[in-house]
Amino acid sequence: MSDTFKNRLVQAMQHRGIKAAELAKRTGLSKAQISQYTNGVYEAKQTALYKLAVALDVSEAWLMGYDVDMERLISQKCAEQTNIIELMQL
């Protein structure tokens, strides 16, 4: 399997045991968008890529096909949790 966005997305979904419908719920993206990504019709733009990476707990760079670790960095997770806490306090 080559390291294309489509293949990495499918691989991450299989690794996490997440179906397209569940991924759509977790990301707020439509099922049609998820289908287009998994079928290689389109590649996700920055915002959608970020949502997919967070929902699948993978690195954005890895999802784009770069030769980096699949897992998100701990510092990224901590920063996201801090942002969520700050938003909840508003």
Phi and psi restraints in degrees (range 20) as a CNS / XPLOR table:
assign (resid 1 and name C) (resid 2 and name N)
       (resid 2 and name CA) (resid 2 and name C) 1.0 -75.4 20.0 2
assign (resid 2 and name N) (resid 2 and name CA)
       (resid 2 and name C) (resid 3 and name N) 1.0 165.8 20.0 2
assign (resid 2 and name C) (resid 3 and name N)
       (resid 3 and name CA) (resid 3 and name C) 1.0 -92.4 20.0 2
assign (resid 3 and name N) (resid 3 and name CA)
       (resid 3 and name C) (resid 4 and name N) 1.0 54.8 20.0 2
assign (resid 3 and name C) (resid 4 and name N)
       (resid 4 and name CA) (resid 4 and name C) 1.0 -88.8 20.0 2
assign (resid 4 and name N) (resid 4 and name CA)
       (resid 4 and name C) (resid 5 and name N) 1.0 163.2 20.0 2
assign (resid 4 and name C) (resid 5 and name N)
       (resid 5 and name CA) (resid 5 and name C) 1.0 -54.4 20.0 2
assign (resid 5 and name N) (resid 5 and name CA)
       (resid 5 and name C) (resid 6 and name N) 1.0 -48.3 20.0 2
assign (resid 5 and name C) (resid 6 and name N)
       (resid 6 and name CA) (resid 6 and name C) 1.0 -55.6 20.0 2
assign (resid 6 and name N) (resid 6 and name CA)
       (resid 6 and name C) (resid 7 and name N) 1.0 -50.0 20.0 2
assign (resid 6 and name C) (resid 7 and name N)
       (resid 7 and name CA) (resid 7 and name C) 1.0 -66.1 20.0 2
assign (resid 7 and name N) (resid 7 and name CA)
       (resid 7 and name C) (resid 8 and name N) 1.0 -39.2 20.0 2
assign (resid 7 and name C) (resid 8 and name N)
       (resid 8 and name CA) (resid 8 and name C) 1.0 -66.8 20.0 2
assign (resid 8 and name N) (resid 8 and name CA)
       (resid 8 and name C) (resid 9 and name N) 1.0 -39.1 20.0 2
assign (resid 8 and name C) (resid 9 and name N)
       (resid 9 and name CA) (resid 9 and name C) 1.0 -63.0 20.0 2
assign (resid 9 and name N) (resid 9 and name CA)
       (resid 9 and name C) (resid 10 and name N) 1.0 -48.0 20.0 2
assign (resid 9 and name C) (resid 10 and name N)
       (resid 10 and name CA) (resid 10 and name C) 1.0 -61.9 20.0 2
assign (resid 10 and name N) (resid 10 and name CA)
       (resid 10 and name C) (resid 11 and name N) 1.0 -42.7 20.0 2
assign (resid 10 and name C) (resid 11 and name N)
       (resid 11 and name CA) (resid 11 and name C) 1.0 -61.2 20.0 2
assign (resid 11 and name N) (resid 11 and name CA)
       (resid 11 and name C) (resid 12 and name N) 1.0 -44.9 20.0 2
assign (resid 11 and name C) (resid 12 and name N)
       (resid 12 and name CA) (resid 12 and name C) 1.0 -64.8 20.0 2
assign (resid 12 and name N) (resid 12 and name CA)
       (resid 12 and name C) (resid 13 and name N) 1.0 -40.8 20.0 2
assign (resid 12 and name C) (resid 13 and name N)
       (resid 13 and name CA) (resid 13 and name C) 1.0 -62.8 20.0 2
assign (resid 13 and name N) (resid 13 and name CA)
       (resid 13 and name C) (resid 14 and name N) 1.0 -43.5 20.0 2
assign (resid 13 and name C) (resid 14 and name N)
       (resid 14 and name CA) (resid 14 and name C) 1.0 -66.1 20.0 2
assign (resid 14 and name N) (resid 14 and name CA)
       (resid 14 and name C) (resid 15 and name N) 1.0 -42.7 20.0 2
assign (resid 14 and name C) (resid 15 and name N)
       (resid 15 and name CA) (resid 15 and name C) 1.0 -60.7 20.0 2
assign (resid 15 and name N) (resid 15 and name CA)
       (resid 15 and name C) (resid 16 and name N) 1.0 -39.1 20.0 2
assign (resid 15 and name C) (resid 16 and name N)
       (resid 16 and name CA) (resid 16 and name C) 1.0 -90.5 20.0 2
assign (resid 16 and name N) (resid 16 and name CA)
       (resid 16 and name C) (resid 17 and name N) 1.0 -7.3 20.0 2
assign (resid 16 and name C) (resid 17 and name N)
       (resid 17 and name CA) (resid 17 and name C) 1.0 67.8 20.0 2
assign (resid 17 and name N) (resid 17 and name CA)
       (resid 17 and name C) (resid 18 and name N) 1.0 37.2 20.0 2
assign (resid 17 and name C) (resid 18 and name N)
       (resid 18 and name CA) (resid 18 and name C) 1.0 -111.4 20.0 2
assign (resid 18 and name N) (resid 18 and name CA)
       (resid 18 and name C) (resid 19 and name N) 1.0 127.2 20.0 2
assign (resid 18 and name C) (resid 19 and name N)
       (resid 19 and name CA) (resid 19 and name C) 1.0 -85.2 20.0 2
assign (resid 19 and name N) (resid 19 and name CA)
       (resid 19 and name C) (resid 20 and name N) 1.0 164.8 20.0 2
assign (resid 19 and name C) (resid 20 and name N)
       (resid 20 and name CA) (resid 20 and name C) 1.0 -58.2 20.0 2
assign (resid 20 and name N) (resid 20 and name CA)
       (resid 20 and name C) (resid 21 and name N) 1.0 -41.3 20.0 2
assign (resid 20 and name C) (resid 21 and name N)
       (resid 21 and name CA) (resid 21 and name C) 1.0 -63.4 20.0 2
assign (resid 21 and name N) (resid 21 and name CA)
       (resid 21 and name C) (resid 22 and name N) 1.0 -41.0 20.0 2
assign (resid 21 and name C) (resid 22 and name N)
       (resid 22 and name CA) (resid 22 and name C) 1.0 -67.7 20.0 2
assign (resid 22 and name N) (resid 22 and name CA)
       (resid 22 and name C) (resid 23 and name N) 1.0 -39.6 20.0 2
assign (resid 22 and name C) (resid 23 and name N)
       (resid 23 and name CA) (resid 23 and name C) 1.0 -64.3 20.0 2
assign (resid 23 and name N) (resid 23 and name CA)
       (resid 23 and name C) (resid 24 and name N) 1.0 -38.2 20.0 2
assign (resid 23 and name C) (resid 24 and name N)
       (resid 24 and name CA) (resid 24 and name C) 1.0 -61.2 20.0 2
assign (resid 24 and name N) (resid 24 and name CA)
       (resid 24 and name C) (resid 25 and name N) 1.0 -43.6 20.0 2
assign (resid 24 and name C) (resid 25 and name N)
       (resid 25 and name CA) (resid 25 and name C) 1.0 -62.9 20.0 2
assign (resid 25 and name N) (resid 25 and name CA)
       (resid 25 and name C) (resid 26 and name N) 1.0 -44.2 20.0 2
assign (resid 25 and name C) (resid 26 and name N)
       (resid 26 and name CA) (resid 26 and name C) 1.0 -68.7 20.0 2
assign (resid 26 and name N) (resid 26 and name CA)
       (resid 26 and name C) (resid 27 and name N) 1.0 -29.3 20.0 2
assign (resid 26 and name C) (resid 27 and name N)
       (resid 27 and name CA) (resid 27 and name C) 1.0 -100.8 20.0 2
assign (resid 27 and name N) (resid 27 and name CA)
       (resid 27 and name C) (resid 28 and name N) 1.0 -22.1 20.0 2
assign (resid 27 and name C) (resid 28 and name N)
       (resid 28 and name CA) (resid 28 and name C) 1.0 82.1 20.0 2
assign (resid 28 and name N) (resid 28 and name CA)
       (resid 28 and name C) (resid 29 and name N) 1.0 3.8 20.0 2
assign (resid 28 and name C) (resid 29 and name N)
       (resid 29 and name CA) (resid 29 and name C) 1.0 -84.0 20.0 2
assign (resid 29 and name N) (resid 29 and name CA)
       (resid 29 and name C) (resid 30 and name N) 1.0 155.8 20.0 2
assign (resid 29 and name C) (resid 30 and name N)
       (resid 30 and name CA) (resid 30 and name C) 1.0 -75.3 20.0 2
assign (resid 30 and name N) (resid 30 and name CA)
       (resid 30 and name C) (resid 31 and name N) 1.0 157.4 20.0 2
assign (resid 30 and name C) (resid 31 and name N)
       (resid 31 and name CA) (resid 31 and name C) 1.0 -62.7 20.0 2
assign (resid 31 and name N) (resid 31 and name CA)
       (resid 31 and name C) (resid 32 and name N) 1.0 -32.5 20.0 2
assign (resid 31 and name C) (resid 32 and name N)
       (resid 32 and name CA) (resid 32 and name C) 1.0 -64.4 20.0 2
assign (resid 32 and name N) (resid 32 and name CA)
       (resid 32 and name C) (resid 33 and name N) 1.0 -41.9 20.0 2
assign (resid 32 and name C) (resid 33 and name N)
       (resid 33 and name CA) (resid 33 and name C) 1.0 -61.7 20.0 2
assign (resid 33 and name N) (resid 33 and name CA)
       (resid 33 and name C) (resid 34 and name N) 1.0 -46.7 20.0 2
assign (resid 33 and name C) (resid 34 and name N)
       (resid 34 and name CA) (resid 34 and name C) 1.0 -59.1 20.0 2
assign (resid 34 and name N) (resid 34 and name CA)
       (resid 34 and name C) (resid 35 and name N) 1.0 -43.4 20.0 2
assign (resid 34 and name C) (resid 35 and name N)
       (resid 35 and name CA) (resid 35 and name C) 1.0 -61.1 20.0 2
assign (resid 35 and name N) (resid 35 and name CA)
       (resid 35 and name C) (resid 36 and name N) 1.0 -43.4 20.0 2
assign (resid 35 and name C) (resid 36 and name N)
       (resid 36 and name CA) (resid 36 and name C) 1.0 -64.2 20.0 2
assign (resid 36 and name N) (resid 36 and name CA)
       (resid 36 and name C) (resid 37 and name N) 1.0 -36.4 20.0 2
assign (resid 36 and name C) (resid 37 and name N)
       (resid 37 and name CA) (resid 37 and name C) 1.0 -69.0 20.0 2
assign (resid 37 and name N) (resid 37 and name CA)
       (resid 37 and name C) (resid 38 and name N) 1.0 -46.0 20.0 2
assign (resid 37 and name C) (resid 38 and name N)
       (resid 38 and name CA) (resid 38 and name C) 1.0 -72.2 20.0 2
assign (resid 38 and name N) (resid 38 and name CA)
       (resid 38 and name C) (resid 39 and name N) 1.0 -20.7 20.0 2
assign (resid 38 and name C) (resid 39 and name N)
       (resid 39 and name CA) (resid 39 and name C) 1.0 -94.5 20.0 2
assign (resid 39 and name N) (resid 39 and name CA)
       (resid 39 and name C) (resid 40 and name N) 1.0 -0.1 20.0 2
assign (resid 39 and name C) (resid 40 and name N)
       (resid 40 and name CA) (resid 40 and name C) 1.0 77.5 20.0 2
assign (resid 40 and name N) (resid 40 and name CA)
       (resid 40 and name C) (resid 41 and name N) 1.0 14.9 20.0 2
assign (resid 40 and name C) (resid 41 and name N)
       (resid 41 and name CA) (resid 41 and name C) 1.0 -70.8 20.0 2
assign (resid 41 and name N) (resid 41 and name CA)
       (resid 41 and name C) (resid 42 and name N) 1.0 -44.8 20.0 2
assign (resid 41 and name C) (resid 42 and name N)
       (resid 42 and name CA) (resid 42 and name C) 1.0 -134.2 20.0 2
assign (resid 42 and name N) (resid 42 and name CA)
       (resid 42 and name C) (resid 43 and name N) 1.0 160.0 20.0 2
assign (resid 42 and name C) (resid 43 and name N)
       (resid 43 and name CA) (resid 43 and name C) 1.0 -108.5 20.0 2
assign (resid 43 and name N) (resid 43 and name CA)
       (resid 43 and name C) (resid 44 and name N) 1.0 146.0 20.0 2
assign (resid 43 and name C) (resid 44 and name N)
       (resid 44 and name CA) (resid 44 and name C) 1.0 -67.1 20.0 2
assign (resid 44 and name N) (resid 44 and name CA)
       (resid 44 and name C) (resid 45 and name N) 1.0 140.4 20.0 2
assign (resid 44 and name C) (resid 45 and name N)
       (resid 45 and name CA) (resid 45 and name C) 1.0 -81.3 20.0 2
assign (resid 45 and name N) (resid 45 and name CA)
       (resid 45 and name C) (resid 46 and name N) 1.0 178.6 20.0 2
assign (resid 45 and name C) (resid 46 and name N)
       (resid 46 and name CA) (resid 46 and name C) 1.0 -54.0 20.0 2
assign (resid 46 and name N) (resid 46 and name CA)
       (resid 46 and name C) (resid 47 and name N) 1.0 -50.4 20.0 2
assign (resid 46 and name C) (resid 47 and name N)
       (resid 47 and name CA) (resid 47 and name C) 1.0 -64.5 20.0 2
assign (resid 47 and name N) (resid 47 and name CA)
       (resid 47 and name C) (resid 48 and name N) 1.0 -45.9 20.0 2
assign (resid 47 and name C) (resid 48 and name N)
       (resid 48 and name CA) (resid 48 and name C) 1.0 -66.0 20.0 2
assign (resid 48 and name N) (resid 48 and name CA)
       (resid 48 and name C) (resid 49 and name N) 1.0 -39.1 20.0 2
assign (resid 48 and name C) (resid 49 and name N)
       (resid 49 and name CA) (resid 49 and name C) 1.0 -59.7 20.0 2
assign (resid 49 and name N) (resid 49 and name CA)
       (resid 49 and name C) (resid 50 and name N) 1.0 -44.5 20.0 2
assign (resid 49 and name C) (resid 50 and name N)
       (resid 50 and name CA) (resid 50 and name C) 1.0 -61.5 20.0 2
assign (resid 50 and name N) (resid 50 and name CA)
       (resid 50 and name C) (resid 51 and name N) 1.0 -46.4 20.0 2
assign (resid 50 and name C) (resid 51 and name N)
       (resid 51 and name CA) (resid 51 and name C) 1.0 -60.8 20.0 2
assign (resid 51 and name N) (resid 51 and name CA)
       (resid 51 and name C) (resid 52 and name N) 1.0 -42.3 20.0 2
assign (resid 51 and name C) (resid 52 and name N)
       (resid 52 and name CA) (resid 52 and name C) 1.0 -64.6 20.0 2
assign (resid 52 and name N) (resid 52 and name CA)
       (resid 52 and name C) (resid 53 and name N) 1.0 -44.8 20.0 2
assign (resid 52 and name C) (resid 53 and name N)
       (resid 53 and name CA) (resid 53 and name C) 1.0 -62.2 20.0 2
assign (resid 53 and name N) (resid 53 and name CA)
       (resid 53 and name C) (resid 54 and name N) 1.0 -43.1 20.0 2
assign (resid 53 and name C) (resid 54 and name N)
       (resid 54 and name CA) (resid 54 and name C) 1.0 -65.5 20.0 2
assign (resid 54 and name N) (resid 54 and name CA)
       (resid 54 and name C) (resid 55 and name N) 1.0 -46.5 20.0 2
assign (resid 54 and name C) (resid 55 and name N)
       (resid 55 and name CA) (resid 55 and name C) 1.0 -63.1 20.0 2
assign (resid 55 and name N) (resid 55 and name CA)
       (resid 55 and name C) (resid 56 and name N) 1.0 -33.7 20.0 2
assign (resid 55 and name C) (resid 56 and name N)
       (resid 56 and name CA) (resid 56 and name C) 1.0 -95.1 20.0 2
assign (resid 56 and name N) (resid 56 and name CA)
       (resid 56 and name C) (resid 57 and name N) 1.0 -3.8 20.0 2
assign (resid 56 and name C) (resid 57 and name N)
       (resid 57 and name CA) (resid 57 and name C) 1.0 55.8 20.0 2
assign (resid 57 and name N) (resid 57 and name CA)
       (resid 57 and name C) (resid 58 and name N) 1.0 48.5 20.0 2
assign (resid 57 and name C) (resid 58 and name N)
       (resid 58 and name CA) (resid 58 and name C) 1.0 -127.7 20.0 2
assign (resid 58 and name N) (resid 58 and name CA)
       (resid 58 and name C) (resid 59 and name N) 1.0 162.6 20.0 2
assign (resid 58 and name C) (resid 59 and name N)
       (resid 59 and name CA) (resid 59 and name C) 1.0 -72.1 20.0 2
assign (resid 59 and name N) (resid 59 and name CA)
       (resid 59 and name C) (resid 60 and name N) 1.0 138.2 20.0 2
assign (resid 59 and name C) (resid 60 and name N)
       (resid 60 and name CA) (resid 60 and name C) 1.0 -60.2 20.0 2
assign (resid 60 and name N) (resid 60 and name CA)
       (resid 60 and name C) (resid 61 and name N) 1.0 -41.8 20.0 2
assign (resid 60 and name C) (resid 61 and name N)
       (resid 61 and name CA) (resid 61 and name C) 1.0 -62.6 20.0 2
assign (resid 61 and name N) (resid 61 and name CA)
       (resid 61 and name C) (resid 62 and name N) 1.0 -41.5 20.0 2
assign (resid 61 and name C) (resid 62 and name N)
       (resid 62 and name CA) (resid 62 and name C) 1.0 -63.1 20.0 2
assign (resid 62 and name N) (resid 62 and name CA)
       (resid 62 and name C) (resid 63 and name N) 1.0 -44.0 20.0 2
assign (resid 62 and name C) (resid 63 and name N)
       (resid 63 and name CA) (resid 63 and name C) 1.0 -61.1 20.0 2
assign (resid 63 and name N) (resid 63 and name CA)
       (resid 63 and name C) (resid 64 and name N) 1.0 -32.0 20.0 2
assign (resid 63 and name C) (resid 64 and name N)
       (resid 64 and name CA) (resid 64 and name C) 1.0 -79.2 20.0 2
assign (resid 64 and name N) (resid 64 and name CA)
       (resid 64 and name C) (resid 65 and name N) 1.0 -6.7 20.0 2
assign (resid 64 and name C) (resid 65 and name N)
       (resid 65 and name CA) (resid 65 and name C) 1.0 105.8 20.0 2
assign (resid 65 and name N) (resid 65 and name CA)
       (resid 65 and name C) (resid 66 and name N) 1.0 3.8 20.0 2
assign (resid 65 and name C) (resid 66 and name N)
       (resid 66 and name CA) (resid 66 and name C) 1.0 -74.0 20.0 2
assign (resid 66 and name N) (resid 66 and name CA)
       (resid 66 and name C) (resid 67 and name N) 1.0 155.7 20.0 2
assign (resid 66 and name C) (resid 67 and name N)
       (resid 67 and name CA) (resid 67 and name C) 1.0 -84.4 20.0 2
assign (resid 67 and name N) (resid 67 and name CA)
       (resid 67 and name C) (resid 68 and name N) 1.0 74.0 20.0 2
assign (resid 67 and name C) (resid 68 and name N)
       (resid 68 and name CA) (resid 68 and name C) 1.0 -134.1 20.0 2
assign (resid 68 and name N) (resid 68 and name CA)
       (resid 68 and name C) (resid 69 and name N) 1.0 171.0 20.0 2
assign (resid 68 and name C) (resid 69 and name N)
       (resid 69 and name CA) (resid 69 and name C) 1.0 -62.6 20.0 2
assign (resid 69 and name N) (resid 69 and name CA)
       (resid 69 and name C) (resid 70 and name N) 1.0 145.1 20.0 2
assign (resid 69 and name C) (resid 70 and name N)
       (resid 70 and name CA) (resid 70 and name C) 1.0 -67.7 20.0 2
assign (resid 70 and name N) (resid 70 and name CA)
       (resid 70 and name C) (resid 71 and name N) 1.0 -40.2 20.0 2
assign (resid 70 and name C) (resid 71 and name N)
       (resid 71 and name CA) (resid 71 and name C) 1.0 -70.2 20.0 2
assign (resid 71 and name N) (resid 71 and name CA)
       (resid 71 and name C) (resid 72 and name N) 1.0 145.1 20.0 2
assign (resid 71 and name C) (resid 72 and name N)
       (resid 72 and name CA) (resid 72 and name C) 1.0 -68.8 20.0 2
assign (resid 72 and name N) (resid 72 and name CA)
       (resid 72 and name C) (resid 73 and name N) 1.0 148.9 20.0 2
assign (resid 72 and name C) (resid 73 and name N)
       (resid 73 and name CA) (resid 73 and name C) 1.0 -70.7 20.0 2
assign (resid 73 and name N) (resid 73 and name CA)
       (resid 73 and name C) (resid 74 and name N) 1.0 145.7 20.0 2
assign (resid 73 and name C) (resid 74 and name N)
       (resid 74 and name CA) (resid 74 and name C) 1.0 -59.4 20.0 2
assign (resid 74 and name N) (resid 74 and name CA)
       (resid 74 and name C) (resid 75 and name N) 1.0 -39.1 20.0 2
assign (resid 74 and name C) (resid 75 and name N)
       (resid 75 and name CA) (resid 75 and name C) 1.0 -62.3 20.0 2
assign (resid 75 and name N) (resid 75 and name CA)
       (resid 75 and name C) (resid 76 and name N) 1.0 -34.8 20.0 2
assign (resid 75 and name C) (resid 76 and name N)
       (resid 76 and name CA) (resid 76 and name C) 1.0 -64.6 20.0 2
assign (resid 76 and name N) (resid 76 and name CA)
       (resid 76 and name C) (resid 77 and name N) 1.0 -43.4 20.0 2
assign (resid 76 and name C) (resid 77 and name N)
       (resid 77 and name CA) (resid 77 and name C) 1.0 -63.8 20.0 2
assign (resid 77 and name N) (resid 77 and name CA)
       (resid 77 and name C) (resid 78 and name N) 1.0 -43.4 20.0 2
assign (resid 77 and name C) (resid 78 and name N)
       (resid 78 and name CA) (resid 78 and name C) 1.0 -63.6 20.0 2
assign (resid 78 and name N) (resid 78 and name CA)
       (resid 78 and name C) (resid 79 and name N) 1.0 -41.9 20.0 2
assign (resid 78 and name C) (resid 79 and name N)
       (resid 79 and name CA) (resid 79 and name C) 1.0 -62.8 20.0 2
assign (resid 79 and name N) (resid 79 and name CA)
       (resid 79 and name C) (resid 80 and name N) 1.0 -41.6 20.0 2
assign (resid 79 and name C) (resid 80 and name N)
       (resid 80 and name CA) (resid 80 and name C) 1.0 -66.0 20.0 2
assign (resid 80 and name N) (resid 80 and name CA)
       (resid 80 and name C) (resid 81 and name N) 1.0 -41.4 20.0 2
assign (resid 80 and name C) (resid 81 and name N)
       (resid 81 and name CA) (resid 81 and name C) 1.0 -65.0 20.0 2
assign (resid 81 and name N) (resid 81 and name CA)
       (resid 81 and name C) (resid 82 and name N) 1.0 -39.2 20.0 2
assign (resid 81 and name C) (resid 82 and name N)
       (resid 82 and name CA) (resid 82 and name C) 1.0 -63.3 20.0 2
assign (resid 82 and name N) (resid 82 and name CA)
       (resid 82 and name C) (resid 83 and name N) 1.0 -42.6 20.0 2
assign (resid 82 and name C) (resid 83 and name N)
       (resid 83 and name CA) (resid 83 and name C) 1.0 -62.2 20.0 2
assign (resid 83 and name N) (resid 83 and name CA)
       (resid 83 and name C) (resid 84 and name N) 1.0 -40.4 20.0 2
assign (resid 83 and name C) (resid 84 and name N)
       (resid 84 and name CA) (resid 84 and name C) 1.0 -64.8 20.0 2
assign (resid 84 and name N) (resid 84 and name CA)
       (resid 84 and name C) (resid 85 and name N) 1.0 -45.0 20.0 2
assign (resid 84 and name C) (resid 85 and name N)
       (resid 85 and name CA) (resid 85 and name C) 1.0 -61.9 20.0 2
assign (resid 85 and name N) (resid 85 and name CA)
       (resid 85 and name C) (resid 86 and name N) 1.0 -43.6 20.0 2
assign (resid 85 and name C) (resid 86 and name N)
       (resid 86 and name CA) (resid 86 and name C) 1.0 -62.2 20.0 2
assign (resid 86 and name N) (resid 86 and name CA)
       (resid 86 and name C) (resid 87 and name N) 1.0 -40.4 20.0 2
assign (resid 86 and name C) (resid 87 and name N)
       (resid 87 and name CA) (resid 87 and name C) 1.0 -65.5 20.0 2
assign (resid 87 and name N) (resid 87 and name CA)
       (resid 87 and name C) (resid 88 and name N) 1.0 -36.4 20.0 2
assign (resid 87 and name C) (resid 88 and name N)
       (resid 88 and name CA) (resid 88 and name C) 1.0 -68.9 20.0 2
assign (resid 88 and name N) (resid 88 and name CA)
       (resid 88 and name C) (resid 89 and name N) 1.0 -25.8 20.0 2
assign (resid 88 and name C) (resid 89 and name N)
       (resid 89 and name CA) (resid 89 and name C) 1.0 -83.5 20.0 2
assign (resid 89 and name N) (resid 89 and name CA)
       (resid 89 and name C) (resid 90 and name N) 1.0 -11.0 20.0 2
